[in-house]
Structure formats: C-alpha cells, structure tokens
Amino acid sequence: MTPTDPVRLYRAVRLIRRFEERAIELVRSGAIVGGIHPYLGQEGIAVGVCAALRADDLVTGTHRGHGHVLAKGADPARMLAELLGRVTGLNRGRGGSMHAADLGVGVLGANAIVGAAGSILTGAVWARRRRGDDIVGATFFGDGAVNEGMLLEAFNLAALWRVPVLFVCENNGYATTMPVEGAVAGTIGGRAEAFGMPAAVVDGQDPETVRLAASAAVDRMRAGGGPELIEARTYRFDAHHTFEHAVRLDYRAPEEVARGRSRDPVEIQGGRLADADRAAVDAEVEATLDAAVEFALASPEPDPAGALEYLYASGLVARMGGG
Amino acid sequence: MPRLSYRKALTRALADEMARDESVFLLGEDIRVAASNVTAGLLKKFGPERVLDTPLSEQAFTNFATGAALAGLRPVVEFQIPSLLFLVFEQIVNHAHKFPLMTGGQCAVPVTYLVPGSGSRTGWAGQHSDHPYSLFAHVGVTTLVPATPADAYGLLVSAIRHVDPVVLFAPAGAMDVRADVDFATLAPVPIGKGRVHRAGDDVTVVAVGHLVHDALAVAEELAGQVSVEVFDPRTLYPFDWDGLTESVARTGRLVVVDDSNRSCGIAGEIMATVVERVRLLAPPRRVTRPDGAVLPFAPALDRAVQPGREQLTAAIQLTMKDG
C-alpha cells in the first residue's frame, strides 16, 4: 500500500477511534487510573500529518496524545499497557497516558506541559540535521498553546534558524473549557506569519485534506524550507478529560456538540472505502485491539521496589524517603 | 608554576571538551563575543555552528538544548545571570530532568547549564544576585559549585561528560580566584566527591563555593584556638555524605556556611543528614542568607545579607562553647 492509500488512512483513524473507546471502557472499569484526555474526533489530524512523514522523522504530542503516538507507529498493545501502568508499556509504566513516548518510532513523547514540546522538537530536529540527516519534525499542540510564550519563542527560533518543524495546531475550539474566542487575540495563523512562517488553515476532520496539506509542507521543508504552521480546525467529541464523565461541566451546548460530532473523520474517510473493505478493516482493528487489551491486562505491574528506576540515566540511586 | 584563574579554567574545560568531542556545543546569550568572558576565543576555534548565540528566549533555548541532547548532542547552555534560572526552572525540572524516568529509560538528557557569576556581584541588586543551587539539589538535578580553578576545570569537564543534566554554578565570589596549577595535572573531578581543604580536629566547617575561601581564612585566623577542618562538598547533589560523615565523626562538631536563603537551603539538609548519622558533641550551626532574602542594592546592605566571616567565626566559637 502506498501512503496515499485511503484504506491505510482509514485503518489509522479507525484504530485510534476504537483505541480511545476501549481506553474509556478501561477507565470506567477502573483498570486505567487517573483517566485520559480522549482524542475522539481529532483522529484525522494525527493520521493525516503522520502519513506525510517518514519513519525517521520526529514528532511530539500533547496530553491528548494517544493519537499522535499511535499514528506515528507505536504498538497499540504496548501503548495500552502503558495506560494501565504495566511493565510492558512503552514507558515501562513510568509515563502513563500523558507522557507516552516511543523514541524507536520517532515519538519524543506526549508532553503534558502546554506549549513546551515545540522548542524541544526544534532542538532535536536541528541537531539531527546538523549531523546530516534530512529529517523533519511535526509538533502537535492545541489552541490553548498559542498563548504560551514558550511556544512563540519556539516559532522564532525555528524560523530564525530555518529548522524544518511543522507546527500543527489542533484547534478544537477550547482550551479545557475556555473558548478560543475568549482566549486568542488576533489569529493563530497570524502568529506564525509574524515570524515569517507560512500558515494554512485546513479542515482537520478530513484525514486526506490534512495529509495533502502536511505533505506539501513537508516536501518544502525537506527541500530546505523553514518551518510552517498548519491550523487544523477540529472538534473534540468527548470530554476534555474523562473526569468530566463524572463531573458535568457546562461549557458546550448540546446542539454545538451534535453539530461538531456530525463531521466525523472516521465516517469521512470510511465513506471513501467500499463497504466490504471497510468491514474488513474494522474487523482487523477489533482483532488488534482485542489482543492489545488482553496483552495489557495480562501484563505484570511494576515492582514498587523499583519506583525510581530510570530516574537517572547515570544509574545514580537516589536516597529513599523512609526514616 | 603557571597561574590559572577560575574563569580561564572554565574556558579551558570548554575548549578541551569541544576539541575532544564533536557532539559538544555551546549556546547562550552573547557567547560569541564572550560577554561573561568564559567563552572567549571559542568562536574562532570552533566556529558559529558550535558557539551558538541565541535570542533572548531562555525558555525556548533551554528546551532546544533538551531536544538536541535527545538527538545525541551534548549542549552546554550558558546563563549570564543566575536569576534566569528561575525563568527556566520549568524547562530544566519538568522536561530535561524528568524525561529519563517518564520515558522508562528510553532516553538520556546530557545537558550542562553553566552559570558564571552566580550569587552577589556587588551592586547588581535584586534580580542579578541570586544563588539558587539549593533549588536544584531539592529537585534532584546534579548540582556542582566548584570553589577553586582546578575544581572548576575538573567539574565542568565531568559535567559535560555526564549523561544526566547538570547545573554548574561558578560563584562570582570565586571567579577571580587564581591558583598555581600544573596544567598537566588538570583532570576531571568526580561528581559526588567532596574535598577536605584543610584538616582539623575540633570542628568540621562545610563551606559551599566561594565561601570555601572565607572558611579557610577564618580557620587560619582561629588556628591558635580551634583546629578547624574545612570540607568543600563541591557537588551538592548527589552529596558526598560518606565523606562528610567521616569528617564529622572525627571532629564531633559541625558548622555550615551556605549562600542560600535559610529556609530549605542546603545547609539545613547537611545538618539534618549529619545528625541522622553522627552523635555530635554540640548542636550544629549554620551561617546563611536570611530567610527570604532579596539582595538590596547598596553595597553595605548587600554585604549584610550574605554570609560573612564574622558570622562564621562567631558560629565556630559558639559551637566550641556548647560542647
């Protein structure tokens, strides 16, 4: 299959959709503690952008990061084991939902500090290119991050030093409960343009549209161009965090949610497949996730004696806290 | 024997490590012209790719260094002003320090943060005179405060070669210290290893950074009355508890002189750990900045809130009187 294969894009959005739905079930059953920030509704963005990247390109995700990690190629079983805090997890149970990382597939981590990852990725891509690798990077962030100074500083550094980083703003309309119009003066694209960076607004609900925009940007960047920004307009189908399932927060009108959910990336991409092909992918995804859930639930929990293992790459053993 | 200044020792360590290891590079503000005089001559020797002047974007370039380290380089970030560490505390603690554990050991972040001219520079007032090494010890970032030119050289070399993030404070009060040094003996100084500068029998004085020189002067003045041992931890985290315990177990008395604010400063930790381990002959004492100190501008006021020789002398004498 080629990267433009609609089946491949469909499989990726469907996998993330069902992964998230299965994860929410596991939050409800108590198997996942601490809850998650579901990526439901935004799948087309991670999938479209990652379809435009090579395996050796780098990405960073957000606290709503399962989609980014999976779209870049992480194993769903090890990802799910991470959410369950098991030793077989991507981060050996040390990171959890908000810090899932798989450096082996170029994911420098979901990062739970809003606006922080852009500058980290800029440094990583700069360093790899200095070594002669023609890689590019893509950093995902929400509309809330565009008011973080750290991210605007990263725009400046990347543009100034022409570091090929694709800044991908997932504008889902809300920073937790704060609507964009209550938080963003000017425009998101205008921020990029102020640093001399090309900016495009795309329909984030259509994986193919996102892929085309990302591919064009990645081609320009790989050919020596500087960073670019894509603002992908999207809608978060579910809660900011699963705690909202228990605590109702009144900030989105039901009509608005219904309208938002009516443009579903899984349906949009699924509509491009023949029914039989779509059914085959759905069955394959369910089988993958059945196996992932089974693997994660059967995996051992970490030994509390090693709670601070990996704290220091040097192997330094920290003093413990007991008397 | 040639004289080596503390400042030149730092320059020499940077130059030696950059020559030895292609992955070492410097970034910071005004480092090409060497405004702090530590990077003098390095631009000419190593070129602009390895001596990277940054815009005034401390948060982004600190994270940029984290990214570069994740991609295999060994950045040294210079901060001209110690108070800038408050601005980048988030980037160092939340990202550089936490990545190894949060990723379950998938990565290392070998960054050195070099702070030439930490503490009071006399007349630089409230926002340029902090000495926040205890904060880094508290969060568990490797923290070095060399007192002498040879240790400045050796600890900076070790910091750059270290696999975890390291903050190296070069106190303004020590930057002009010169010593006779046989250059052939300059060598890496192990992290986590203290040093007895002067042997004594009656009391162990732990002195941090530039205060080592004050402690040695006081020890000399008191030589007729009290036999003072001067212990320089050199590394505040991880601390050489065994080395200090050995000293205090012999002398039975402890005085700490530390340029931190009193509450939660490293002196408190040193006293606590020693009394957990050693039955002392007299209660331990400490000489520090006052609680919550902000250094006032006027020179007499600046001096009044820094630990001084008179205070140290009095603390030693009171400790001897107590038992």
Interface residues (C-beta under 8 A of the other chain):
Chain A: L58 G89 L90 N91 R92 G93 R94 G95 H99 A101 D102 L103 G104 L108 G109 N111 I113 A116 S119 I120 L121 T122 G123 A124 V125 W126 A127 R128 R130 R131 G149 M150 E153 A154 N156 L157 L160 L308 E309 Y310 L311 Y312 A313 S314 L316 A318
Chain B: E49 T54 P55 S57 Q59 A60 F61 T62 N63 F64 A65 T66 G67 A68 A69 L70 A71 G72 L73 P75 E90 Q91 N94 H95 F99 P100 L101 M102 T103 G104 G105 Q106 C107 A108 V109 P110 G140 H162 V163 D164 G192 P238
